[in-house]
């Protein structure tokens, strides 16, 4: 079962610990986006909800976390009969990022405690984790009991959801659309049989990723200072910032404008394998020094940037480079926050 609120097994305090985001650093597929695309016009609906998600997260809406798009999309998946088998089938087409499988194998063979902390639905996170050799009890992800939720849906609920769907596709003014979404998710939906979707589907993003990381650290008698965290998007910014601010190693891999400013090392490219060098440096206690050295050696694919003390111009230049590789590696998913 997916560790939605992770209670990891106690690990040896002598083990080094590394925590990966899944979608981006390990697999390029945005599984929820691909699943939503099974619905007619689902890609357009998901992209609107993703922008709405960014707005809510950046505004600091109470009890809302980046990545809760995976909760926002649930009513539409239910209304269109999307099943657990559909999620698994879409996941089966997901690729692994270049170098990821060898990297994980190398880390595990050298005694590293490898974890995945992901917004992904459990059906996808567990499949990718298995392909990489990461055990289920080392994966914190989003529990999604889609068949149980479907049982709650009434015909009136489906009519209401379809009406909102039509509004999303026909409304050009995003301010007007976002107000309709506010009314639906924070008022109307709570009065349906489905109820509060945010309590039904607790997405592991933002502060919930930090909570998972802190639980992993505590189980190893460590603090975030002693961990490596790797992420690429708005759902990872709090986790990266937590580790960076504690003095740990926070790596943005093909990160966007929400992730890069919270990392102390930037790694861009089509292959994630160079993380091994930073893992060894982290174990020695000099990952930032290595980043400063690699910044002169790796300027193409991969490209390394030391982000400690970086000014706004450097951050902007790094983001531009990361976005270019993000598009190469992730395709359409690169445009999502």
BELUR-V604032 format. One record per residue. N is the residue number from 1. RES is the residue in three letters. PHI is phi as a letter, one per 30 degrees, with the letter a starting at -180 (999 if undefined). Layout:
n: (N | N)
res: (RES | RES)
phi: (PHI | PHI)
This chain:
n: (1 | 2 | 3 | 4 | 5 | 6 | 7 | 8 | 9 | 10 | 11 | 12 | 13 | 14 | 15 | 16 | 17 | 18 | 19 | 20 | 21 | 22 | 23 | 24 | 25 | 26 | 27 | 28 | 29 | 30 | 31 | 32 | 33 | 34 | 35 | 36 | 37 | 38 | 39 | 40 | 41 | 42 | 43 | 44 | 45 | 46 | 47 | 48 | 49 | 50 | 51 | 52 | 53 | 54 | 55 | 56 | 57 | 58 | 59 | 60 | 61 | 62 | 63 | 64 | 65 | 66 | 67 | 68 | 69 | 70 | 71 | 72 | 73 | 74 | 75 | 76 | 77 | 78 | 79 | 80 | 81 | 82 | 83 | 84 | 85 | 86 | 87 | 88 | 89 | 90 | 91 | 92 | 93 | 94 | 95 | 96 | 97 | 98 | 99 | 100 | 101 | 102 | 103 | 104 | 105 | 106 | 107 | 108 | 109 | 110 | 111 | 112 | 113 | 114 | 115 | 116 | 117 | 118 | 119 | 120 | 121 | 122 | 123 | 124 | 125 | 126 | 127 | 128 | 129 | 130 | 131 | 132 | 133 | 134 | 135 | 136 | 137 | 138 | 139 | 140 | 141 | 142 | 143 | 144 | 145 | 146 | 147 | 148 | 149 | 150 | 151 | 152 | 153 | 154 | 155 | 156 | 157 | 158 | 159 | 160 | 161 | 162 | 163 | 164 | 165 | 166 | 167 | 168 | 169 | 170 | 171 | 172 | 173 | 174 | 175 | 176 | 177 | 178 | 179 | 180 | 181 | 182 | 183 | 184 | 185 | 186 | 187 | 188 | 189 | 190 | 191 | 192 | 193 | 194 | 195 | 196 | 197 | 198 | 199 | 200 | 201 | 202 | 203 | 204 | 205 | 206 | 207 | 208 | 209 | 210 | 211 | 212 | 213 | 214 | 215 | 216 | 217 | 218 | 219 | 220 | 221 | 222 | 223 | 224 | 225 | 226 | 227 | 228 | 229 | 230 | 231 | 232 | 233 | 234 | 235 | 236 | 237 | 238 | 239 | 240 | 241 | 242 | 243 | 244 | 245 | 246 | 247 | 248 | 249 | 250 | 251 | 252 | 253 | 254 | 255 | 256 | 257 | 258 | 259 | 260 | 261 | 262 | 263 | 264 | 265 | 266 | 267 | 268 | 269 | 270 | 271 | 272 | 273 | 274 | 275 | 276 | 277 | 278 | 279 | 280 | 281 | 282 | 283 | 284 | 285 | 286 | 287 | 288 | 289 | 290 | 291 | 292 | 293 | 294 | 295 | 296 | 297 | 298 | 299 | 300 | 301 | 302 | 303 | 304 | 305 | 306 | 307 | 308 | 309 | 310 | 311 | 312 | 313 | 314 | 315 | 316 | 317 | 318 | 319 | 320 | 321 | 322 | 323 | 324 | 325 | 326 | 327 | 328 | 329 | 330 | 331 | 332 | 333 | 334 | 335 | 336 | 337)
res: (UNK | UNK | UNK | UNK | UNK | UNK | UNK | UNK | UNK | UNK | UNK | UNK | UNK | UNK | UNK | UNK | UNK | UNK | UNK | UNK | UNK | UNK | UNK | UNK | UNK | UNK | UNK | UNK | UNK | UNK | UNK | UNK | UNK | UNK | UNK | UNK | UNK | UNK | UNK | UNK | UNK | UNK | UNK | UNK | UNK | UNK | UNK | UNK | UNK | UNK | UNK | UNK | UNK | UNK | UNK | UNK | UNK | UNK | UNK | UNK | UNK | UNK | UNK | UNK | UNK | UNK | UNK | UNK | UNK | UNK | UNK | UNK | UNK | UNK | UNK | UNK | UNK | UNK | UNK | UNK | UNK | UNK | UNK | UNK | UNK | UNK | UNK | UNK | UNK | UNK | UNK | UNK | UNK | UNK | UNK | UNK | UNK | UNK | UNK | UNK | UNK | UNK | UNK | UNK | UNK | UNK | UNK | UNK | UNK | UNK | UNK | UNK | UNK | UNK | UNK | UNK | UNK | UNK | UNK | UNK | UNK | UNK | UNK | UNK | UNK | UNK | UNK | UNK | UNK | UNK | UNK | UNK | UNK | UNK | UNK | UNK | UNK | UNK | UNK | UNK | UNK | UNK | UNK | UNK | UNK | UNK | UNK | UNK | UNK | UNK | UNK | UNK | UNK | UNK | UNK | UNK | UNK | UNK | UNK | UNK | UNK | UNK | UNK | UNK | UNK | UNK | UNK | UNK | UNK | UNK | UNK | UNK | UNK | UNK | UNK | UNK | UNK | UNK | UNK | UNK | UNK | UNK | UNK | UNK | UNK | UNK | UNK | UNK | UNK | UNK | UNK | UNK | UNK | UNK | UNK | UNK | UNK | UNK | UNK | UNK | UNK | UNK | UNK | UNK | UNK | UNK | UNK | UNK | UNK | UNK | UNK | UNK | UNK | UNK | UNK | UNK | UNK | UNK | UNK | UNK | UNK | UNK | UNK | UNK | UNK | UNK | UNK | UNK | UNK | UNK | UNK | UNK | UNK | UNK | UNK | UNK | UNK | UNK | UNK | UNK | UNK | UNK | UNK | UNK | UNK | UNK | UNK | UNK | UNK | UNK | UNK | UNK | UNK | UNK | UNK | UNK | UNK | UNK | UNK | UNK | UNK | UNK | UNK | UNK | UNK | UNK | UNK | UNK | UNK | UNK | UNK | UNK | UNK | UNK | UNK | UNK | UNK | UNK | UNK | UNK | UNK | UNK | UNK | UNK | UNK | UNK | UNK | UNK | UNK | UNK | UNK | UNK | UNK | UNK | UNK | UNK | UNK | UNK | UNK | UNK | UNK | UNK | UNK | UNK | UNK | UNK | UNK | UNK | UNK | UNK | UNK | UNK | UNK | UNK | UNK | UNK | UNK | UNK | UNK | UNK | UNK | UNK | UNK | UNK | UNK | UNK | UNK | UNK | UNK | UNK | UNK | UNK | UNK | UNK | UNK | UNK | UNK)
phi: (999 | d | d | d | c | d | b | d | d | d | c | d | d | d | d | d | b | b | b | c | d | c | d | k | d | c | b | d | d | c | d | d | d | d | d | d | d | d | d | e | i | d | d | d | d | d | d | d | d | d | d | d | e | e | d | d | d | d | d | i | e | e | i | c | b | e | j | d | e | d | d | e | d | e | e | d | d | d | d | c | i | d | c | d | d | d | d | d | d | d | d | d | c | d | c | c | d | e | i | d | d | d | d | d | d | d | d | d | d | c | i | d | c | c | b | c | b | b | d | e | e | e | d | d | d | d | d | d | e | d | d | c | i | c | d | e | d | c | b | c | a | c | d | b | c | d | d | d | d | d | d | d | d | c | d | d | d | d | d | d | d | d | d | d | e | d | d | e | d | c | c | d | d | d | d | d | d | d | d | d | d | e | d | d | d | c | b | e | d | d | c | c | d | d | i | d | d | d | d | d | b | c | d | d | b | h | d | d | d | d | d | d | d | d | d | d | d | d | d | c | h | b | c | e | e | c | c | c | b | b | a | b | b | d | d | c | e | d | d | d | d | d | d | e | d | d | j | d | c | c | c | c | c | h | d | c | d | d | c | e | d | c | c | c | b | c | b | b | l | c | b | c | e | d | e | e | d | d | d | d | d | d | d | d | j | b | d | d | d | d | d | d | d | d | e | d | c | c | b | b | b | d | c | c | b | d | c | d | i | d | d | d | d | d | e | d | d | d | e | e | d | d | d | d | d | e | d | d | d | c | i | d | d | d | d | d | d)
